[in-house]
């Protein structure tokens, strides 16, 4: 299962962790893992295009952790959009992805 943890500070998202593998299909062909990866990486790339210093992230196999260092309407909207897309995926694949907004 993929676990997405969202942490807040002062009512703003300051950290997002995505950890694990969906287990929906064979590793390398798992459509849930591919969807999560595409959503997250595309979102982070969009933020970096606006401001390279807005986020800091660590990426390993089956894991990514993002610290949001700067907030503005574009960065915050991209992060919220990313989480909304992941929540839509969670609706269809409840056994494979779980999102925890703390």
C-alpha positions in Angstrom: 0.0 0.0 0.0 1.1 3.5 -0.7 0.8 5.8 2.3 0.6 9.6 1.8 1.2 11.7 4.9 0.4 15.4 4.9 1.7 17.6 7.7 0.6 21.1 8.4 2.2 24.1 10.2 0.2 27.3 10.8 -2.6 25.9 8.6 -0.3 25.5 5.7 1.0 22.2 4.2 4.7 22.0 5.2 5.5 18.4 4.4 4.3 15.5 2.2 5.6 12.0 2.4 4.7 9.3 -0.1 5.9 5.8 0.9 5.4 2.3 -0.3 4.2 0.4 -3.3 0.6 0.0 -4.3 0.6 -3.8 -4.8 -2.1 -3.5 -7.4 0.0 -5.1 -10.1 3.5 -6.5 -10.8 6.2 -4.1 -9.9 7.2 -2.1 -12.9 3.7 -2.4 -14.5 1.5 -1.3 -11.5 -0.9 1.4 -12.8 -1.5 2.8 -9.3 2.2 3.2 -8.6 2.7 4.8 -12.0 -0.3 7.1 -11.5 1.0 8.3 -8.1 4.5 8.8 -9.4 3.3 10.8 -12.4 1.0 13.0 -10.2 3.7 13.7 -7.7 6.7 14.2 -10.0 4.7 16.4 -12.4 3.5 18.5 -9.5 7.0 18.9 -8.1 8.4 19.8 -11.5 5.7 22.5 -11.9 6.7 24.0 -8.5 10.4 24.0 -9.5 9.6 25.9 -12.7 8.0 28.7 -10.6 10.7 28.7 -7.9 13.6 26.3 -7.5 13.9 27.2 -3.8 10.3 26.7 -2.9 10.7 23.0 -2.1 13.2 20.5 -0.9 12.7 16.8 -1.6 14.3 13.4 -1.2 13.4 10.6 -3.6 14.3 6.9 -3.4 12.6 3.7 -4.7 9.0 3.8 -3.4 9.6 6.9 -1.3 9.5 10.7 -1.7 9.4 13.3 1.0 8.8 17.0 0.1 9.3 20.0 2.4 7.5 23.1 1.3 9.8 25.9 2.1 7.9 28.8 0.5 4.2 29.5 0.1 2.4 31.5 -2.4 -0.9 31.0 -4.3 0.8 29.1 -7.1 2.8 26.7 -5.0 0.0 26.1 -2.5 -2.5 25.5 -5.4 -0.2 23.0 -7.1 0.3 21.1 -3.8 -3.5 21.1 -3.2 -4.1 20.0 -6.7 -1.6 17.2 -6.3 -3.4 16.0 -3.1 -6.8 16.3 -4.8 -5.7 14.0 -7.6 -4.2 11.5 -5.2 -7.5 11.6 -3.2 -9.4 10.8 -6.5 -7.1 7.8 -7.0 -7.7 6.8 -3.4 -11.5 6.6 -4.1 -11.0 4.1 -6.8 -8.1 2.1 -5.2 -8.9 2.1 -1.5 -6.8 -1.1 -1.0 -3.7 0.4 -2.6 -3.4 4.0 -1.5 -4.2 5.8 1.8 -3.9 9.5 2.5 -3.6 10.9 6.0 -4.0 14.7 6.3 -2.9 15.6 9.9 
